[in-house]
């Protein structure tokens, strides 16, 4: 464990709430306060969320929307690690081990919980396996590269109509600010770059926005939301209201009413939950968020503070703060002042802030805004959006870079480079729905599948029909024959009951099969049994 | 299989040789030639190699050094896939399957082999597992992110002197153009950003260049090479001549003389081999490269052409072309002309080109150059380097972006963002050398290890000494106890004989263990046996 000074303030989370708390603490504390600020974040950068959607379309550079935390916080000790657990009795935070395989236990005097919320697909069939969240920089980049990959494959597979439809349909679930911004940028991007794919008819592209309620952008005035919806529709986005996403497979988005949209690109900004670390804390909560006083001290504690999206902060005039950056930034100022007061002795301040306005970008020179109660839309709102956010971006270097990117974006076509960082295939979890094929007789065999739950049936072609060969359930595996014999698939495997599998690529399977003798033996036994079944 | 026009030219490889051949073909061929050009490359972009090292230091943007192939070649059909095999009898090329799991077989009339060469670590102990190549954009990005990761970890682990030394030592093997450029940029980058890590003393940073011969840059005049070496040394690079890298582990570079350099970052630009696809072709070769006539037609064929680094192209005045971009670009022009001549009928041109000069960047406003036989070095050479390569960059959009990046780089500090694209831990191969610990008693247990070759011993602490518990060999596994019982490691495992393992992360192991009943049973048997051994 680390030796520490007498006042160590440990901040968990590097979003608006955490970063601005550290920033204010750095300003307020003096050397004689004998303090130490330590911030734990899983990345070494701060993401300026409002511009994240522009990374998808490439109208700003990949790194323009993020700032290195070390440059923003010169007096704060940064630990770039995942947080494993928080112990409010022992006053410690444990992070994941690094290269040393030793736990990293950090003792604190004051703890600031600024862990935000997470998109959590647990409990939704197939979403953890196949839906892409949109939260951080790696999500934005993943989406961008995945979309380009889909276009490249559609250009090659131009004779497979079904696959082509899946590849050229892009679905975004969730019509809040973040879903609307990402669908707008994605739509602009695809419809522009499609011109470079002569094999693809631009009319084949479908971009769909799913929203569970009867209007998008619940954060805004109804009139603005309606305007935004019209703009999206005019640009070719199929906005589907009162439509809930229920499940997903690698090739489909499945709606609550049973409808299925064939797609290989499903992005979901919902549902949003507080960070699981908050869940595990024995502190008072409501709907998963921490209950705090107006001083931002967590109820029932005297050295644990919470703010931002993981806290329920009461407003002066009743009600609760909305989970937005504006509020997080102001809460950070109050939290920092109160932590300093509790170190030095002094009165604590109560949080109070009146919202200035709301802004949402709609891509291609359009936006909606609500400022001091006035509605603005179209080009003017877009211009306001760009000006305000450029000024809010931390650091003049970053502002310069974004301004340069925006200028070049006016004259240059959008970036079309697919940035493959990791080509290696790995062990993945996959979900299938009844009727769906896992693989088909004659396919190339590149993976072994282990069923973790559900049922599958194995069939083989026979003239125009098919003979059933076997039914498989949890704990059984299939697909090993093509791998061991280096042939194509000699049967078709189809999902019978909602199927979850662990799929292992050929290379890893070979290493496992070669070195685990009992596994190998067992595999051979099963192969022999199956051969007999077929012969008889 | 694809239906095709009567003259389909299939180009394999998207480097200088392949791209420029397609470009010239697009210019030369007319509609009446009834032709089709198809290019297969594993990425959808062309990498402008000379600027790749600048991605490491971030003095140009991540995508500035690559160009989307679709924008460069408007009349060429691009297949973004890996090539699986080439059949010169059937005149087909097979690529990896895409989403459809169906083989993609492309028939050709003319085949252009422009597959370049690859950095191939096979046969070198531990290099395939632990050395980082420097060939393409993902390598450059990986190096950049890995270096930042090492700095972040060194800042946290400031009490573990041994680990700190490993994390702060950066080793590059190979003193040719590419090795020198990458070591220069890496050194500039680390020494600049280290200022943002107050926990790290800048003097702890070590950057080492290993070169097997007695002078670096064999491509250049001895005087220039010596100048480059002096510049590197002055900037703090430890240049080690007559030093060969022999093996590697995750924590060490092992030299031919047995010396070991503790390091967590080992980049190697050597050894270089022709693409393995060329290996498998039954065409005439010498030292792995294809023998071609001056027309660039491969010996013994009438429709297979080869150029660039995978071909041995004779020069008019005797000797062979060096494997450089300059030659590849000129060869492409000859190849395209001769393919057109063979389609239309006509005489074939013979390749002839006299080299203009050579340029090598040394980072921070310094370079070495040899132009029309004259040696230039220092700032002037650097200025020439930037001007010439900026002009050679394909497309004015790209030039504009690079010029903007270079301008901003003069006033802004280097980018410090660590771009983690893929956080998921996966099944990996690891190599250990005798004496090295795989893990230590008390460590956190996060992986299971399966021995593919070599020997390991298991020991447990007993007072000041250690009791040996077991010796393990190929096919055996260890590390399962901490995973199954959720405890820390209860023994130390050390390599006895050069050890190769497959290591499986906790999450994948749990899924495997839970679903493969025999594996589970077997695991439990082994656990019981081991417990008995310990008890007795």
Boltz contact constraints between the chains, C-beta under 6 A:
constraints:
  - contact:
      token1: [A, 44]
      token2: [B, 152]
      max_distance: 6.0
  - contact:
      token1: [A, 44]
      token2: [B, 418]
      max_distance: 6.0
  - contact:
      token1: [A, 45]
      token2: [B, 417]
      max_distance: 6.0
  - contact:
      token1: [A, 61]
      token2: [B, 61]
      max_distance: 6.0
  - contact:
      token1: [A, 62]
      token2: [B, 62]
      max_distance: 6.0
  - contact:
      token1: [A, 63]
      token2: [B, 415]
      max_distance: 6.0
  - contact:
      token1: [A, 63]
      token2: [B, 417]
      max_distance: 6.0
  - contact:
      token1: [A, 66]
      token2: [B, 417]
      max_distance: 6.0
  - contact:
      token1: [A, 68]
      token2: [B, 416]
      max_distance: 6.0
  - contact:
      token1: [A, 68]
      token2: [B, 417]
      max_distance: 6.0
  - contact:
      token1: [A, 70]
      token2: [B, 196]
      max_distance: 6.0
  - contact:
      token1: [A, 79]
      token2: [B, 156]
      max_distance: 6.0
  - contact:
      token1: [A, 80]
      token2: [B, 152]
      max_distance: 6.0
  - contact:
      token1: [A, 97]
      token2: [B, 444]
      max_distance: 6.0
  - contact:
      token1: [A, 98]
      token2: [B, 153]
      max_distance: 6.0
  - contact:
      token1: [A, 99]
      token2: [B, 153]
      max_distance: 6.0
  - contact:
      token1: [A, 99]
      token2: [B, 163]
      max_distance: 6.0
  - contact:
      token1: [A, 100]
      token2: [B, 157]
      max_distance: 6.0
  - contact:
      token1: [A, 100]
      token2: [B, 160]
      max_distance: 6.0
  - contact:
      token1: [A, 100]
      token2: [B, 163]
      max_distance: 6.0
  - contact:
      token1: [A, 101]
      token2: [B, 443]
      max_distance: 6.0
  - contact:
      token1: [A, 101]
      token2: [B, 444]
      max_distance: 6.0
  - contact:
      token1: [A, 138]
      token2: [B, 420]
      max_distance: 6.0
  - contact:
      token1: [A, 138]
      token2: [B, 421]
      max_distance: 6.0
  - contact:
      token1: [A, 152]
      token2: [B, 44]
      max_distance: 6.0
  - contact:
      token1: [A, 152]
      token2: [B, 80]
      max_distance: 6.0
  - contact:
      token1: [A, 153]
      token2: [B, 98]
      max_distance: 6.0
  - contact:
      token1: [A, 153]
      token2: [B, 99]
      max_distance: 6.0
  - contact:
      token1: [A, 156]
      token2: [B, 79]
      max_distance: 6.0
  - contact:
      token1: [A, 157]
      token2: [B, 100]
      max_distance: 6.0
  - contact:
      token1: [A, 160]
      token2: [B, 100]
      max_distance: 6.0
  - contact:
      token1: [A, 163]
      token2: [B, 99]
      max_distance: 6.0
  - contact:
      token1: [A, 163]
      token2: [B, 100]
      max_distance: 6.0
  - contact:
      token1: [A, 196]
      token2: [B, 70]
      max_distance: 6.0
  - contact:
      token1: [A, 397]
      token2: [B, 412]
      max_distance: 6.0
  - contact:
      token1: [A, 404]
      token2: [B, 404]
      max_distance: 6.0
  - contact:
      token1: [A, 412]
      token2: [B, 397]
      max_distance: 6.0
  - contact:
      token1: [A, 415]
      token2: [B, 63]
      max_distance: 6.0
  - contact:
      token1: [A, 416]
      token2: [B, 68]
      max_distance: 6.0
  - contact:
      token1: [A, 417]
      token2: [B, 45]
      max_distance: 6.0
  - contact:
      token1: [A, 417]
      token2: [B, 63]
      max_distance: 6.0
  - contact:
      token1: [A, 417]
      token2: [B, 66]
      max_distance: 6.0
  - contact:
      token1: [A, 417]
      token2: [B, 68]
      max_distance: 6.0
  - contact:
      token1: [A, 418]
      token2: [B, 44]
      max_distance: 6.0
  - contact:
      token1: [A, 421]
      token2: [B, 138]
      max_distance: 6.0
  - contact:
      token1: [A, 421]
      token2: [B, 421]
      max_distance: 6.0
  - contact:
      token1: [A, 422]
      token2: [B, 422]
      max_distance: 6.0
  - contact:
      token1: [A, 426]
      token2: [B, 426]
      max_distance: 6.0
  - contact:
      token1: [A, 427]
      token2: [B, 427]
      max_distance: 6.0
  - contact:
      token1: [A, 427]
      token2: [B, 508]
      max_distance: 6.0
  - contact:
      token1: [A, 443]
      token2: [B, 101]
      max_distance: 6.0
  - contact:
      token1: [A, 444]
      token2: [B, 97]
      max_distance: 6.0
  - contact:
      token1: [A, 444]
      token2: [B, 101]
      max_distance: 6.0
  - contact:
      token1: [A, 444]
      token2: [B, 103]
      max_distance: 6.0
  - contact:
      token1: [A, 450]
      token2: [B, 515]
      max_distance: 6.0
  - contact:
      token1: [A, 452]
      token2: [B, 515]
      max_distance: 6.0
  - contact:
      token1: [A, 475]
      token2: [B, 515]
      max_distance: 6.0
  - contact:
      token1: [A, 475]
      token2: [B, 517]
      max_distance: 6.0
  - contact:
      token1: [A, 502]
      token2: [B, 511]
      max_distance: 6.0
  - contact:
      token1: [A, 508]
      token2: [B, 427]
      max_distance: 6.0
  - contact:
      token1: [A, 511]
      token2: [B, 502]
      max_distance: 6.0
  - contact:
      token1: [A, 515]
      token2: [B, 450]
      max_distance: 6.0
  - contact:
      token1: [A, 515]
      token2: [B, 452]
      max_distance: 6.0
  - contact:
      token1: [A, 515]
      token2: [B, 475]
      max_distance: 6.0
  - contact:
      token1: [A, 517]
      token2: [B, 475]
      max_distance: 6.0
  - contact:
      token1: [A, 518]
      token2: [B, 522]
      max_distance: 6.0
  - contact:
      token1: [A, 522]
      token2: [B, 518]
      max_distance: 6.0
